[in-house]
Amino acid sequence: MMKNVKILLFFFGFAAVMVLLFGWGLPVVFQLFLHNDYIRSLTLLVVFSMVVLVKRLNWSTYLVFAVALFSFLGMMIDTAGNPITNKPLEWIVSPIGQLQLDQDVNNYAPGQYVISDKLSILKPGGEAVMLSTVWLYLYRCAQYLVLYSIVGTLLAAIRGSKPERWPVPAATVDETLTPDMEQRVAAELKRREAASTTLRVLPEEVQEHVRQLKKDGKLILAIKLVRQHTDMPLGEAKRYVEEM
């Protein structure tokens, strides 16, 4: 019974969140994007900054792809721009006339919008010259390329100057040995000392015999003889005979 109640509560909670999100939240956000000149640019800049910081991007780790992607998104989403980002474009066309940039938003049906951008230059004589929107797209793409390149470089430098994580303090270790540990250490030292005194040198008469076998071309017999009188492994005995 309680399991079914929990399932129903979860379902109604999920439905309430979806209603609030799609019935109130998204329309508000969409209206801000349509009618606020600064929200689009600011949102793109914030998202780009978060991606660079979280992913620790720089020019050697795919920052160029992030710059290209967000420049394309800015060109498509923020085509009309705002008074600040349009200032350079106004200065460019100022020798010809005054820049006229209009954006029309037509709502044909609930949830169906058509957005059109119009770019024109109003000459001093009152004549309006319509320009292709392609120029506006090219300008916006170039503007975002420059902006995101600068912002990405600064953020990468700031992020790279910070340590990856806070240093972990070294834990203190009790170096006092128990009697049992001291006995084990002493036994290990004796074992190593005994191992270091193993036979590695051939007696003189055996050396003469090995030299004779090597001289006669009987290397295998010479190696076997060396191994019989020492504890050398095969490889070491072979090198010993070859170097004699």
BELQUI-V668250 format. One record per backbone hydrogen bond with DSSP energy under -0.5 kcal/mol. CO is the residue of the C=O (numbers start at 0). NH is the residue of the N-H. E is the energy in kcal/mol with one decimal. If there is no record, write none. Layout:
<<CO	NH	E> <CO	NH	E>>
//
This chain:
<<0	4	-2.1> <1	5	-2.3> <2	6	-2.0> <3	7	-2.4> <4	8	-2.7> <5	9	-2.5> <6	10	-2.3> <7	11	-2.7> <8	12	-2.5> <9	13	-2.5> <10	14	-2.6> <11	15	-2.4> <12	16	-2.2> <13	17	-2.2> <14	18	-2.4> <15	19	-2.5> <16	20	-2.5> <17	21	-3.0> <18	22	-2.5> <19	23	-1.2> <19	24	-3.1> <20	25	-3.6> <23	27	-1.6> <24	28	-2.3> <25	29	-3.1> <26	30	-2.5> <27	31	-2.1> <28	32	-2.3> <29	33	-1.8> <30	34	-2.7> <31	35	-2.1> <34	36	-0.6> <35	39	-0.7> <37	41	-2.4> <38	42	-2.8> <39	43	-2.2> <40	44	-2.1> <41	45	-2.5> <42	46	-2.6> <43	47	-2.4> <44	48	-2.3> <45	49	-2.3> <46	50	-2.2> <47	51	-2.2> <48	52	-2.4> <49	53	-2.9> <50	54	-2.2> <51	56	-1.8> <57	60	-1.6> <57	62	-2.1> <61	65	-1.4> <62	66	-2.6> <63	67	-2.2> <64	68	-2.6> <65	69	-2.6> <66	70	-1.8> <67	71	-2.0> <68	72	-2.4> <69	73	-2.5> <70	74	-2.2> <71	75	-1.8> <72	76	-3.4> <73	77	-1.9> <81	85	-1.9> <83	86	-1.1> <85	89	-2.1> <86	90	-2.3> <87	91	-1.8> <88	92	-1.9> <89	93	-0.8> <92	95	-1.5> <92	96	-2.6> <97	121	-3.3> <99	101	-0.5> <99	119	-2.6> <101	117	-3.2> <103	105	-0.5> <103	115	-2.4> <104	106	-0.5> <105	107	-0.8> <105	113	-2.3> <108	111	-2.9> <110	112	-0.6> <111	107	-1.2> <111	108	-1.1> <113	105	-2.7> <113	115	-0.5> <115	103	-3.0> <117	101	-2.4> <118	130	-3.0> <119	99	-3.1> <120	122	-0.8> <120	128	-2.9> <121	97	-2.9> <122	125	-2.3> <126	122	-3.3> <126	128	-0.5> <127	129	-0.6> <128	120	-2.3> <130	118	-0.6> <131	134	-1.3> <131	135	-0.6> <132	136	-2.2> <133	137	-2.6> <134	138	-2.3> <135	139	-2.6> <136	140	-2.5> <137	141	-2.4> <138	142	-2.5> <139	143	-2.4> <140	144	-2.2> <141	145	-2.0> <142	146	-2.5> <143	147	-2.9> <144	148	-1.7> <145	149	-2.1> <146	150	-2.7> <147	151	-2.8> <148	152	-1.9> <149	153	-2.3> <150	154	-2.7> <151	155	-2.3> <152	156	-2.0> <153	157	-2.4> <154	158	-3.0> <155	159	-2.2> <156	160	-1.2> <158	161	-0.8> <166	168	-0.5> <172	174	-0.8> <177	181	-2.4> <178	182	-1.9> <179	183	-1.9> <180	184	-2.3> <181	185	-2.3> <182	186	-2.3> <183	187	-2.2> <184	188	-2.3> <185	189	-2.1> <186	190	-2.2> <187	191	-2.2> <188	192	-2.3> <189	193	-2.5> <190	194	-2.1> <191	195	-2.0> <192	196	-0.7> <193	196	-0.6> <194	197	-1.1> <198	230	-1.7> <202	206	-2.2> <203	207	-2.0> <204	208	-1.7> <205	209	-2.6> <206	210	-2.6> <207	211	-2.1> <208	212	-2.3> <209	213	-2.5> <210	214	-2.5> <211	215	-2.1> <212	217	-2.9> <213	216	-1.3> <216	218	-1.1> <217	221	-2.0> <218	222	-2.7> <219	223	-2.3> <220	224	-2.2> <221	225	-2.0> <222	226	-2.2> <223	227	-1.7> <224	228	-1.3> <225	229	-0.7> <232	236	-2.5> <233	237	-2.3> <234	238	-2.2> <235	239	-2.3> <236	240	-2.2> <237	241	-2.4> <238	242	-2.0> <240	243	-1.0>>
//
